[in-house]
Amino acid sequence: MGLFSFIKDEFIEVIDWVEQSNDIVLWKFPDRDANIKYGASLTVRESQQAIFIDEGEMVDTFTPGRYELLTNNMPLLTSLRNWKSGFNSPFKCDAYFISTKQFTNLKWGTPNPIILRDPEFKQVRVKAFGTYFIKVKDAATFFKEYAGTGQMVKISQIEETLRDVIAPKFAEALAEAKVSVLDLASNYTELGEKIAPILQKDLDPFGLELTKFQVTSTSLPKEVEEFYDKMTNMNMVSDMNKFQQFQQANAIEKAAENPGGGAGEGIGMGMGFGMANMMMNQQSQQPQQSVPAPQSKESIMATLKELGGLKEAGILTDEEFEAKKKELLARL
């Protein structure tokens, strides 16, 4: 009885794969050198395929469904074993399951900058990053050409393999597109569509299908980005007087945020005055329609105090301060 139980336990009666992780592409059924019982149940779920290997040779492939492992369900194995009249004894095979679902949000990037001829900057270095989706479209080819007879293949292994394939292909497509780096962002979709069929040619031999390829970001060297920012700022300025006022206002604001820089509390209160004073000076260069209202002694002294703070902050030169002080004192 004990011997019969031992033999019975060595027979595999149910073969299936319940995926416990989303990152496994290929998984070998753990048979522990046991024999598969004739008539055993095989379940292949949606987004799976099963492959049976007999003595190192791929024999039968099963698509989604439930099967009883009989001679009529395993034509190639039956032929190889010369089971012309059927059999009813256990047999030995290795069973592999392959996931055929889409694996999404895989990452790619250019490890080194791509040297690109650019119509605006002549020659620049560009880095690019993005995502892509893939799936196994031919389980038999994938098994033979990529997976082999290992126990498991994870998507991270494929992602690493493709990293060195994608970068040079992207460089080729980017050079052929002849798009200025200033216009790259508006051409991400077009670039992705151009690169996808080029990459697919490299994936076909492994039984893989590229279902989506997306460029998500590009970056330029720091010095190019700084130059581009300056160009953008200058293009936004149509009136140099206004631009100078804007620059001075920024300087005043920064000084007010740093009271320890020598300006003291006067800078905080003087920021508004500084802006108003600049506008008054601008207006004084144009014909005046009315005489400014007289200032009180207290107002003039407060103004002098504010000007002193601006001079300490380095915003006003000594000459500018003395000229303004002389003008104000003349009003007392």
Secondary structure by P-SEA (a helix, b strand, c coil): caaaaaaaaacccbbbbcccccccccccccccccccccbbbbbbcccbbbbbbcccccccccccccccccccccaaaaaaacccccccbbbbbbbbbbbcccccbbbbbccccccccccccccbbbbbbbccccccccaaaaaaccccccccccaaaaaaaaaaaaaaaaaaaaaaaccccccccccaaaaaaaaaaaaaaaaccccccccbbbbccccccaaaaaaaaaaaaaaacccaaaaaaaaaaaaaaaaaaccccccccccccaaaaaaaaaaaaaaaacccccccccccaaaaaaaaaaaaaaaaaccccaaaaaaaaaaaaaac
